[in-house]
Amino acid sequence: MKLPNIVVRILSGIIFIAILVGGMLINQYTFAIVFSLITALLLYEFYGLIEKKAKVPIVRTWNILGGFALVLGGFYYAALGSSFVAFVPYVSYLLILFVSELYLKRQNPIHSLAYSILGQVYIAVPFALTNYLVFAYEPASYHSVYVLALFVFIWVNDSFAYLTGMALGKHRLFERISPKKSWEGFVGGAVFSMASSLIFAHFYPNLSILAWIGFSAITVVFGTWGDLFESLIKRTLGVKDSGNMIPGHGGILDRFDSTILAIPAVFVYLVLINHL
């Protein structure tokens, strides 16, 4: 018997959140496993879109391994305080990526290189930076609160942006890229997201109330831009969903689009406020 789409959507959403949150909360090794695998899946989907829709030849497996090496190298560097030797595999990936274009005899090697590097900068680098976030709360000690907060702020923002946008939305936020988004939805999501930051401020006083509010505001703004940028990619490539990896939800890139720009923005924010 085929389950209704709403049931499939709810069940897959629960499993998705359980794996993600469980990976963060159990320990640093489950975090490394879950987030490196998510990175690999995101790269698999992204490079698949480039191959099928942009018609640009890419060695997908090699680029996925490169992103995987960057995230694990970042974890090894952050968790163990090791030297930059942790990034030797990733530097090796880059060297081979460039040298290989001399021998592959592609019609336009610049296109292949450009899209390969785009996937690394767009996906692998942000997820590598999560390793900083989970070791930033307490020096040399794993703590998932910053990454968990980032996802909570995004989920709260998405939910209430949708609800307030449906109820009050009249003024389009970015009609050229995403016709359904409204300024009213953006403001509603931001207000509730910043309100949820007060809960984190109460239980995790390592940051002040004002700093937590700033954290949520940065997440909302860059999360919205991340959502819009992924919409720009899909519109450019002529697809509705990035894939069908998550039943009832579309592609995995559709589920992480907001986090991709929010992660490096939060990284910069925390570095700045910790040095001020």
C-alpha positions in Angstrom: 0.0 0.0 0.0 1.4 3.4 -1.0 1.5 5.9 1.8 0.0 9.4 1.3 2.6 12.0 0.4 2.0 13.9 3.6 2.8 10.8 5.7 5.9 10.1 3.7 7.0 13.7 4.1 6.4 13.6 7.9 8.2 10.3 8.4 11.2 11.2 6.3 11.4 14.6 8.0 11.4 12.9 11.4 14.2 10.4 10.4 16.2 13.3 8.8 16.0 15.4 11.9 16.8 12.4 14.2 19.9 11.5 12.3 21.1 15.2 12.1 20.4 16.1 15.8 21.5 12.7 17.0 24.8 13.0 15.2 25.4 16.4 16.9 24.3 15.4 20.4 25.9 11.9 20.9 29.6 12.8 20.6 32.2 14.4 18.4 32.7 11.2 16.4 29.1 10.8 15.4 29.1 14.5 14.5 32.1 13.9 12.2 30.5 10.9 10.6 27.1 12.5 10.0 28.4 15.8 8.7 31.1 14.3 6.5 28.4 12.0 4.9 26.0 14.9 4.5 28.7 16.8 2.7 29.3 13.9 0.4 25.6 13.6 -0.4 25.3 17.3 -1.0 28.3 17.2 -3.4 26.9 14.1 -5.1 23.6 15.9 -5.8 25.2 19.2 -6.8 27.7 17.7 -9.2 25.0 15.5 -10.6 22.9 18.6 -11.4 26.0 20.2 -13.2 26.6 17.0 -15.2 22.9 16.5 -16.2 21.6 20.0 -16.6 24.6 22.2 -17.3 26.1 19.4 -19.5 29.6 20.0 -18.0 31.7 16.9 -17.6 33.0 16.5 -14.1 34.7 13.6 -12.3 32.0 13.4 -9.6 33.6 10.7 -7.4 36.9 12.6 -7.2 35.3 15.9 -6.3 33.1 14.1 -3.6 36.3 12.6 -2.1 37.9 16.0 -2.1 35.0 17.6 -0.1 35.0 14.6 2.2 38.7 15.0 2.8 38.3 18.7 3.6 35.6 18.1 6.2 37.4 15.3 7.9 40.7 17.2 7.8 38.9 20.2 9.4 37.7 17.9 12.1 41.1 16.3 12.7 42.6 19.8 12.9 40.0 21.2 15.3 39.5 18.2 17.5 43.1 17.2 18.0 44.8 20.5 17.7 47.0 19.0 15.0 49.1 20.8 12.4 48.0 21.6 8.9 49.2 18.1 8.0 45.4 17.3 8.4 44.8 19.1 5.1 47.4 17.3 3.0 44.8 14.9 1.5 42.7 17.9 0.4 45.7 19.8 -1.1 46.6 16.6 -2.9 43.0 16.5 -4.3 43.4 20.1 -5.6 46.8 19.3 -7.2 45.4 16.2 -9.0 42.3 18.1 -10.0 44.3 20.7 -11.9 46.9 18.4 -13.4 44.3 15.9 -14.6 42.8 18.5 -16.9 46.1 18.4 -18.9 45.3 14.7 -19.8 41.5 14.5 -20.0 41.4 16.4 -23.3 38.0 18.1 -22.6 36.7 20.7 -25.0 36.4 23.3 -22.2 38.5 22.3 -19.2 38.0 25.8 -17.6 34.2 25.0 -17.2 35.0 21.6 -15.6 37.5 23.2 -13.2 35.2 26.1 -12.4 32.2 23.9 -11.5 34.5 21.6 -9.5 35.8 24.4 -7.4 32.4 26.0 -7.1 31.1 22.8 -5.4 34.0 22.9 -3.0 33.6 26.5 -2.1 29.8 26.4 -2.0 29.4 23.2 0.0 32.6 21.6 1.3 34.1 24.8 2.8 31.0 25.8 4.9 30.6 22.3 6.3 34.3 22.1 7.1 33.8 25.3 9.1 31.2 23.5 11.4 34.3 21.9 13.0 35.3 25.3 14.3 31.7 25.8 15.6 31.6 22.6 17.7 34.9 23.4 19.4 34.4 27.1 19.9 32.0 27.0 22.9 34.6 25.6 25.2 38.3 25.6 24.0 39.6 22.1 23.1 36.2 20.6 24.1 33.4 19.3 21.9 30.1 21.1 22.3 27.3 21.1 19.7 25.3 24.1 20.9 26.4 26.6 18.2 25.6 24.2 15.4 22.4 23.1 17.0 21.4 26.7 17.6 22.1 27.5 13.9 19.8 24.7 12.7 17.1 25.7 15.3 17.1 29.3 14.2 16.8 28.3 10.6 14.0 25.8 11.3 12.1 28.4 13.4 12.7 31.1 10.7 11.5 28.8 7.9 8.4 27.7 9.8 7.2 31.2 10.9 8.3 32.8 7.6 6.0 30.4 5.8 3.1 31.0 8.3 3.3 34.7 8.4 3.9 34.9 4.7 0.8 32.9 4.0 -1.3 35.0 6.4 0.1 38.5 5.7 2.4 38.3 2.8 1.8 41.1 0.2 5.2 42.5 -0.7 7.6 40.3 -2.6 11.0 39.8 -1.1 12.9 38.8 -4.2 10.4 38.1 -7.0 12.9 37.5 -9.7 14.3 34.5 -7.9 11.6 33.3 -5.5 8.1 34.7 -6.3 6.5 33.2 -3.1 8.8 34.8 -0.5 7.5 38.0 1.1 8.9 40.8 3.3 6.2 40.0 5.8 7.3 36.4 6.0 10.9 37.4 6.3 10.2 39.7 9.2 7.9 37.2 10.9 10.4 34.4 10.7 13.2 36.7 11.9 11.2 37.9 15.0 10.4 34.4 16.1 13.9 33.2 15.4 15.4 36.0 17.5 12.9 35.2 20.2 14.0 31.6 20.3 17.6 32.8 20.8 16.6 34.0 24.3 16.1 30.3 25.2 19.7 29.6 24.3 20.8 32.7 26.1 19.2 31.4 29.3 20.7 27.9 29.2 24.0 28.8 27.5 25.3 32.1 29.0 28.7 31.7 27.3 27.3 34.4 24.9 25.4 37.4 26.2 21.7 37.9 25.4 22.7 40.5 22.8 25.3 38.2 21.3 22.7 35.4 21.0 20.2 37.7 19.3 23.0 38.8 16.9 23.7 35.1 16.3 20.1 34.4 15.3 19.9 37.6 13.2 23.0 36.7 11.2 21.6 33.2 10.7 18.3 34.5 9.4 19.7 37.0 7.0 22.4 34.7 5.5 20.0 31.7 5.7 17.6 33.6 3.5 20.3 34.6 1.1 21.4 30.9 1.0 17.9 29.8 0.2 17.7 32.4 -2.6 21.1 31.5 -4.0 20.0 27.8 -4.3 16.8 29.0 -6.0 19.1 31.0 -8.4 21.0 27.8 -9.2 17.9 25.8 -9.8 16.3 28.5 -11.9 19.5 28.8 -14.0 19.6 25.0 -14.5 15.8 24.8 -15.1 14.9 22.4 -12.3 12.2 22.6 -9.6 14.0 20.4 -7.0 17.7 19.7 -6.6 16.9 16.0 -6.5 14.7 13.4 -4.9 17.0 12.0 -2.3 14.6 12.7 0.7 11.1 11.2 0.0 8.5 13.9 0.1 11.0 16.7 0.5 13.0 16.7 -2.8 16.7 16.9 -2.8 19.1 17.1 0.1 20.4 20.4 -1.2 16.9 21.8 -0.8 17.0 21.0 2.9 20.4 22.5 3.5 20.3 25.5 1.2 19.8 28.0 4.1 22.7 26.6 6.2 25.3 26.8 3.4 25.7 30.5 3.7 24.6 30.8 7.3 27.5 28.6 8.5 30.4 30.7 7.2 28.5 33.9 8.3 28.2 32.6 11.9 31.8 31.5 11.8 32.9 35.1 10.9 30.5 36.5 13.6 31.8 34.3 16.4 35.4 35.0 15.4 34.8 38.7 15.5 32.9 38.9 18.8 35.4 36.6 20.5 38.2 39.0 19.5 36.4 42.2 20.4 
